[in-house]
Amino acid sequence: MAYFSLACLAALLLGMFGNRIPEPMLPLAQTLAWVFSINLLYYYGGNAVEYLKDRK
């Protein structure tokens, strides 16, 4: 799921900088960017917590 989120964020970034996303769709693109970012934070944050728990 993390790789999917990274790919979607990259596609959104390319679409925004390439001016391929119509202006009325920008709020949706922003919402999707937040969702994918939170998904990445949840995934990597969970991995960090598990690593720190196993370290003890």
N, C-alpha and C positions, 0 to 999 in steps of 0.2 A: 504494500500500500504506500510505503514511503517513496518508492521509485515512481509510482504513478503520480503522486503528488508533486514530486520534483519535475516530472515531465510536463504536467499540466501548468505548473508555475512558469516553466521555461516557454511553453507555448503562449501563455498569456503575455509574458514579457516581450516575446518576439512580435506578437500581434499588436501590442500597444506601441512599441517603438517603430514597428513597420507601418503604423497608421492603418491597420486592416480591421480594427474593431470600430464599428459605427458609434458615434457619440451617444445615441440613446441606450446602447448596450454597456456603456462603461460602468454604471452602478452594479450590474450583474457581474462583470469581470472583477470589480473590486471585491464584491462579496465572495466570489469563488477564490480569489487570491487569499482572503482571510481564512476561508475554510481549509484550503490546502496548507497554509502556513501553520494553522493550529494543529492540523493532523500531523505535520512533521514534528512540531514541538512535543506533541503527545508521544509519538513513536520514539524519538531520540531521548526525550526526558525519561520515559519508561525504561529504556535501555540503560541510561545512566544510573537510575535508582537501583535497578537489578545488579548492576556492576558494583555499586557501593555496598549493597547488602551482602553480596557474596565475598566481598573483600575482607570482611571482619573475621 
